[in-house]
Amino acid sequence: MNAETFELRDALFSAIHNRTGVEQALGHVTDVSTDYDMRQMLSKVIHDEIEKIQGAIPDEWHN
């Protein structure tokens, strides 16, 4: 892999890691919150996007 490919891989893995944290935080909002439905919907959107990115990553990029 060349330097650009490594940078892309690192950026994607970093973005996935950060989005996973946000998704988990949003998913733990309790149902007593007035924003519960919106946060659950955002958590689902982020979760689905993470799965799409992970599915598109070539096997050779995994350590």
N, C-alpha and C positions, 0 to 999 in steps of 0.2 A: 504494500500500500504506500502511496505517496503522502507527503505532508498534508495536502488538502483533504485527502480522504480521512486521515487521522483526526484532523480538526473537525471535520463534519461528524465523524463517529463520536468524538468526545462531546461535541455540542449537543448531539441528539441524546446521548446517555444522560448528560447533565439536565437537559430539559425534561426528560422522562422522570428523572429522580425528583426534580422540583415539582412537577405536576402531580406526581404520586403523593407527595406530602400535602399539597393543596387539596387533592381529591379526598384524602383520608381525613383531613381536618374538617372539610365541609360535610363529609359523611357522618361525623360524630356530633353534629348539631342536634340538640334534643327537640322533641316535638312541642315543647313549650315556647319555643322561639316563634316570633311572628314571621320570621323569614324562613321557616323550616322548609316549606315546599320549594321555594326558589333555590335554597342551598342544596337540597337533595337533587334538584334538576341539574344544577351546575356541576355537582359531584359526578352525576351520571355522564354528562357531556365530556368532562375531563377524562373519566375512566375509559369511555369509548375511544377517545382520541389517542390515549396512551396505548391501548390495545392495537389500534391501526398502525401506529408508528412501530411498535414492537414486532408486529407481523411483517413489516416491510424491511426490517433490518436483516441484511445477509448473515447467514450462519457463521461465516468466517470472521465477522466482526466481534462475535462473542468470545470472551477470553477463556 
